Amino acid sequence: MDSKKIRKKAKKTIKNYYWSSLIVSFIVLIVVNGGYNYRTFIERPIKDINHVLILDSNLFNYDKIEKTFNSIGEKAKSYHPTKGVLSIFFNQIIGSGYIVLGIINTFLIFISHLALPNVILELIGLLFVLLLFVFVQNLIIVGKNRYYLEHHKYKKIYMDKLFFVYRVRRISNVAYIMLKKFIHNFLWFLTVFGGIYKYYEYFMIPYILAENPTINCKNAFKLSKEMMYKNKLRLLLLQIYIFPWEILGVLTFNLSNIFYFNIYKDSLYAEFYFDIRNKLLKNDEKYKNYFKDTLLDGPSVNDFYPSDKYFIKEPKKNRWMRLDYNTKYSINTLILFFFTCALIGWIWEISLNYIIGGYFVKKGSMYGPWLPIYGYGAVAIIVLLKKLRNNPFILFITSIGLCGIIEYFTGWYLETFHHMKWWDYTDYFLNVKGRICLEGLLIFGIAGVIFVYILAPLLNNIYAKISLKSKKIIATVLVIFYIIDLIFSTLKPNTIAGTTLFKLLFK
């Protein structure tokens, strides 16, 4: 197959699964590549940068566009918020420019509170980064490749293919081979030209592992070398052909990459892999010992990949990872959703408050370990937006609107009847009376999509392991405690400013 047919096949494949691939691509962007670079896209404080957003006839001059966004970036760097759930991430992301680096820096800030020698803290931080790279980022890369390999033939696919390596329990083997590939590439790149050559020679290793994660290290390197023999130039020409997309990514501040090019490129490389793979299988039967997944290739099928026929049998205990987002959830499950999300929201906010302020604060107007607004939002999205589950983009937009309504009227109720504010977005970009803001709503929208397609079905599978009788008892007890808390907090809401409990623990 020539490069033109490979590109045509990749484009055709994208049409069948664009929205799910967009979500997968975004997750990979966050986890593997460090995330979208926010250096020139910070909108706060709006009072400082309003003047650069006024459109005029000269704004379409590229030099002025670059100057404008550089101005925004410089002003953003000088802004250091000290309050709010995202402030520490904001500061760290602005400093590094990337989400993952911001998370790593946040982790390092957190452990710096521990009363340990600096050398120990540095070793802990280094170990954290190394483990993240070896056992998360590299394995997600292989999982992403598995996702695109399956889409070569199958029009339907579960997004949890990102966790393919974890599901088939070949973590150590894949992690070792990917780490060795990285070390080899790094050492060869010290010679410059040798690094470029080896980059192409080792290029197929993540795809080989995505098809056959049982292959040993020696054979993985050998097979990649054989696959790329006389194909390095083909890949280089393919990359040159799509290079204008890389330039467009720079000109559009990475937006074209996020919404199209990353998906197209990954699909293109998967088709390139199949082209070489099939030629080798046709010329020599020995490759059947390496390309073991016979179900990957063939005429297009409007169905899911038959995982039960894969040559590696998934352990039964891992079946909970199979996610079906169109499941009809029971009342008991919805109640457990409510309290799980309310608890997660509560832990999330008090943890970030400690990281930011250095002290523990009891969040919310209620006394129990829950923030109901998270629970109401999650259940509302599941119940009211059920018919939109097959359209992720519309689900994202409606989640923003629905969560905005819930948050706005919750804030209005608390201010009107209790004459207090439990949150205030007054200084945030595009806020409405300090009760809601664009930044928060976008986060709710993204969280809503992740909850519907990943977290809800995952939790449902976990809840399924609990007997119906036990679920009813748990749900009933939680509802009773919640009603008691609701009555008590309505009469006398929680207004605790905070305690230095965590500070005392870390002294």
Residue pairs with C-beta under 8 A, 6 or more apart in sequence:
1 9
1 271
1 275
3 234
3 237
3 238
3 241
6 238
6 268
6 271
6 272
6 275
7 238
7 241
7 268
9 271
10 264
10 267
10 268
10 270
10 271
11 264
11 267
13 151
13 152
13 267
13 271
14 21
14 263
14 264
14 267
16 151
16 155
17 151
17 155
17 157
18 263
19 391
19 392
19 393
20 157
20 159
20 392
21 147
21 151
21 263
21 266
21 267
22 258
22 259
22 263
22 392
23 159
23 392
23 449
23 453
24 144
24 147
24 159
24 161
24 162
25 258
25 262
25 263
25 266
26 258
27 140
27 162
28 140
28 141
28 144
28 162
28 262
29 35
29 36
29 258
29 262
30 99
30 100
31 100
31 136
31 137
31 140
32 137
32 140
32 141
32 144
33 98
33 100
34 98
34 99
34 100
34 101
35 93
35 98
35 99
35 100
35 102
36 98
36 99
36 254
36 258
37 97
37 98
37 254
38 93
38 94
38 97
38 98
38 99
39 73
39 76
39 94
39 97
40 69
40 70
40 72
40 73
40 76
40 253
41 69
41 72
41 253
42 72
42 73
42 76
42 79
42 90
42 94
43 49
43 72
43 429
44 76
44 79
44 81
44 427
44 428
44 429
45 79
45 427
46 429
46 430
48 75
48 79
49 71
49 72
49 75
52 68
52 71
52 72
58 64
59 65
59 68
69 253
76 94
77 94
77 95
79 94
80 91
81 87
81 90
81 91
82 356
82 357
83 356
83 357
84 90
84 356
85 348
85 349
85 352
85 353
86 352
86 439
86 443
87 356
88 106
88 109
88 352
88 355
88 356
89 99
89 102
89 103
89 106
92 101
92 102
92 103
92 105
92 106
92 109
93 99
93 101
93 102
95 102
95 105
96 102
96 105
100 132
104 125
104 128
104 129
104 132
106 355
107 125
107 128
108 121
108 125
109 355
110 355
111 121
111 124
111 125
112 121
113 358
113 506
114 121
114 506
115 506
115 507
116 124
134 175
134 178
134 179
135 171
135 175
138 174
138 175
138 178
138 179
138 182
139 165
139 166
139 171
139 174
139 175
139 178
140 162
141 178
141 206
142 164
142 165
142 174
142 178
142 206
142 209
142 210
142 213
143 161
143 162
143 163
143 164
143 165
143 166
143 210
144 162
144 266
145 206
145 207
145 209
145 210
145 266
145 269
145 270
146 161
146 164
146 210
146 211
147 157
147 159
147 161
147 162
147 164
148 266
148 267
148 269
148 270
149 207
149 210
149 211
149 270
149 273
149 274
149 296
150 157
150 161
150 296
150 305
151 157
151 267
151 270
152 270
152 271
152 274
152 296
152 297
153 295
153 296
153 297
153 298
153 299
153 300
153 301
153 305
154 300
154 301
154 303
154 304
154 305
155 300
155 301
155 302
155 303
156 302
156 303
156 304
157 304
157 305
158 304
158 322
158 323
159 323
159 453
159 454
160 167
160 321
160 322
160 323
160 454
163 321
164 210
164 213
165 171
165 174
165 209
165 213
166 321
167 314
167 318
167 321
168 213
168 310
168 312
168 314
169 314
169 315
169 318
170 213
170 214
170 312
173 213
173 214
173 216
173 217
174 209
174 213
176 217
177 205
177 209
177 215
177 217
177 220
178 205
178 206
178 209
180 217
180 221
181 202
181 205
181 206
181 221
184 198
184 202
185 195
185 198
185 199
185 202
188 194
188 195
188 197
188 198
188 199
189 195
189 196
189 198
189 199
197 232
200 228
200 232
200 235
200 236
201 224
201 225
201 228
201 232
202 221
202 224
202 225
203 224
203 228
203 235
204 223
204 224
204 227
204 228
204 273
204 276
205 220
205 221
205 224
207 269
207 270
207 273
208 215
208 220
208 223
208 224
208 227
208 290
209 215
209 220
211 277
211 291
211 292
211 293
211 296
212 290
212 291
212 292
212 293
213 312
214 292
214 312
215 223
215 290
219 290
223 287
223 290
226 280
227 273
227 276
227 277
227 280
228 235
228 276
231 276
234 272
235 272
238 268
238 272
242 261
242 264
242 265
242 268
245 256
245 257
245 261
245 264
245 265
246 261
248 256
248 261
249 255
249 256
249 257
249 261
274 296
274 297
277 287
277 291
277 297
278 297
280 287
280 291
281 287
281 288
281 291
292 311
293 310
293 311
295 305
295 306
295 309
295 310
296 305
307 314
307 322
319 461
320 458
320 461
320 462
320 464
320 465
321 458
321 461
322 461
323 453
323 454
323 457
323 458
323 461
324 457
325 389
325 452
325 453
325 454
325 456
325 457
326 389
326 390
327 457
327 460
329 337
329 382
329 456
329 460
331 475
332 463
332 468
332 471
332 472
332 475
333 460
333 463
333 471
334 379
334 382
334 383
335 475
335 478
335 479
336 459
336 463
336 471
336 474
336 475
336 478
337 375
337 378
337 379
337 382
337 456
337 459
338 372
338 375
338 376
338 378
338 379
339 370
339 375
339 478
339 482
340 375
340 459
341 374
341 375
341 377
341 378
341 379
341 451
342 370
342 371
342 372
342 374
342 375
343 369
343 370
344 374
345 370
345 371
345 373
345 374
345 375
346 363
346 364
346 369
346 370
346 371
346 374
347 369
349 363
349 364
349 371
350 360
350 361
350 362
350 363
353 359
353 360
353 361
353 363
353 498
354 360
354 361
354 502
357 498
358 502
358 503
359 498
359 499
359 500
359 501
359 502
359 503
360 498
360 499
360 500
360 501
360 502
360 503
361 496
361 497
361 498
361 499
362 494
362 496
362 498
362 499
363 371
363 422
364 370
364 371
364 372
364 422
364 494
365 414
365 418
365 422
365 489
365 493
365 494
365 495
366 372
366 485
366 486
366 489
366 493
366 494
367 485
367 488
367 489
367 494
368 481
368 482
368 485
370 482
372 482
373 406
373 407
373 410
376 406
376 410
377 402
377 403
377 406
377 407
377 444
377 448
378 448
378 451
378 456
380 402
380 403
380 406
381 395
381 399
381 402
381 403
381 448
381 451
381 452
382 451
382 452
382 456
384 402
385 395
385 398
385 399
385 402
385 448
385 452
388 394
388 395
388 398
389 395
389 452
389 453
392 449
392 453
395 448
395 449
395 452
396 445
396 446
396 448
396 449
397 445
399 444
399 445
399 447
399 448
399 449
400 441
400 442
400 444
400 445
400 448
402 448
403 441
403 444
403 445
403 448
404 436
404 441
404 444
407 435
407 436
407 440
407 441
407 444
408 432
408 435
408 436
411 421
411 422
411 423
411 433
411 434
411 435
411 436
412 435
414 420
414 421
414 422
414 493
415 421
415 435
418 493
420 493
420 495
421 434
423 435
424 434
425 431
425 434
425 435
425 436
425 437
425 440
426 434
428 437
428 438
428 439
428 440
429 437
429 438
429 439
430 437
430 438
431 437
431 438
463 471
466 474
